[in-house]
Amino acid sequence: MTQKIVKYIQGTASITEQKEVENWIHASKENTQKFHRLKAECITASFDQTQATTNTYKELNTFKKNIHQRQAQLWKTPLKYAALLVCLIASSIYLANNTNLFEQDPVAPKISKNSITIKLNNGNIRVVKENENIDVKDSKGNKVGVQKGNKICYKKNSTKQKLIYNTLTVPYGKQFDVVLSDNTHVYLNAGTTLKYPVNFIKGKKRNVFLSGEALFDVSKDSLHPFVVHIDDLNIRVLGTKFNVSAYPEDLSAKTVLVEGAVALYQEKKYQAQKATMLTPGRLASLNKLDKNISLEKVDVSIYTAWTKGNILFRHEPFKNILKKLERQFDVTIVNNNEKLNDVLFTASFDNESLDYILKTFHTNFGINYTLNQKQITINP
Amino acid sequence: MKTNNNYTESDSFRKLLKNGDKASYETLFLLYYDKLLHIAKGYIGNLEDAEGIVQNVFLKVWDKRSKFDRVKNTNNYLYTITKNACLDVLKHQKVKNTFSENYSAINEAFIHDEIASTLIESELEKRISAAIELLPEKRKNVFIKSRIDGMKHAEIALSLNISIRTVDNHISNALRHMRLHLKEFLTLL
């Protein structure tokens, strides 16, 4: 009988044997207990069999995917709204800039998002090829400046009496320089858009609009204040050098003054007594949530290092570092090690590749990552 | 149930699991998966269902990770979830298929047998301990520091005066070796 029971447990008994064993089990309490004991012994003695025939690593991958999906589901809802918000903002800008909705832009759909572009006042978008030396023309074909490689210089034209705005967009992974018609030099970092007039008009303020990060070297002209407009903040200068970092996704907008003097104001109109004055070597951060401006003394070179291709982190939270690397190298970084987010790091890189930077973080801080083309995953 | 395992039962390991540390879930999975699969297969009598059950056991553990600090015994916790999941499947089978009603009832009674459960649970515990205990000394040392105590690779390298690469190697070898049949494992030493 024991043999038949073992066959039954192993699932190799015939149908008649099955019936026979089942009847025996039900015959008495003792039989049931004896069967249970036997089955438990069979199980404890055969762990190795299952182990030998199981591909645990394959199953582990399934498990990891399942976890990943769970986390993706948690993310889905807020992301959906974020995307909607971006669409809303994007479309409202589009509507604001295009008074004639029927004048559709014929070039737009073909433009890759990895190109540097100039949007002209009539809505046409031109792709700026890097390292090209050509004339820059306005929508009517008149020469307004020249492009020399990674820099565009606008020429001063005092006969113009109308403000014509162009918008220069630099995608992630690229940088570009523009010299405006007043000889103000603007260095644009990755992921930045600058709207500026092709020609500044005599007797009017020099207004430009920024989203992203730029270093301004403003030419002195005390009669014509230069004003950088970012969301919720205006930065007014007469002639000076300063860096503005105002990425839409960052929690604060930062202005660092290299030399000269600037005034920050949140009202529509500039009033000296209400403005915050910034002196050289100081950083002004505008908290986007409470709209408060805080000042602190900083090492200015950290904030302008990017213009020389250097990447510097000084007591920088890990999450900010990832964001900077994403912009700089046009990659997506997924951080699966959330506890690292607020850990502060200090590091300097001179024109190094992303690969080198990631390796450095790995060797020095034990941070593990996987690199898959343009997607980097920080592993726990 | 008394336990002689100081690794997966340590507070540090349970804290890692509570915090959703992915490496510790990998460790848990590699240690437990095939053993829980074996038990589930024994309880419900077919491999396919058992695979689904055990994947769900780990997902459930993951979903309830925030409560891991209330778990008194990791081994008992995993075993109990597996057992209950098997009971659920058997109840469902009984409703679905009257033909297997008898078979399911016998299995159900077996799962409820306390003496049998104690036997299986303690064997599971023994095998988990052995998987770690039988690692070569250095490898075991590095593995425990990393996966049980939650130390960073760089910290381990520093404390043992070895390179980070060596730490990486020790850990990946340890994970692989835990997976091998004990006999194969001994021949590798």
Interface residues (C-beta under 8 A of the other chain):
Chain A: G11 E22 I25 T32 Q33 F35 H36 R37 K39 A40 E41 C42 I43 T44 S46 F47 D48 Q49 T50 Q51 A52 T54 T56 Y57 E59 L60 T62 F63 K64 N66 I67 R70 N336 K339 H362 T363 N364 F365 G366 N368 N379 P380
Chain B: N19 D21 K22 A23 Y25 E26 F29 L30 Y33 D34 K35 L37 H38 I39 K41 G42 G45 E51 V54 Q55 F58 L59 W62 D63 N102 Y103 I106 A109 F110 D113 I115 A116 S117 L119 I120 E123 R127 K152 H153 A154 E155 A157 I164 R179 H181 L182 K183
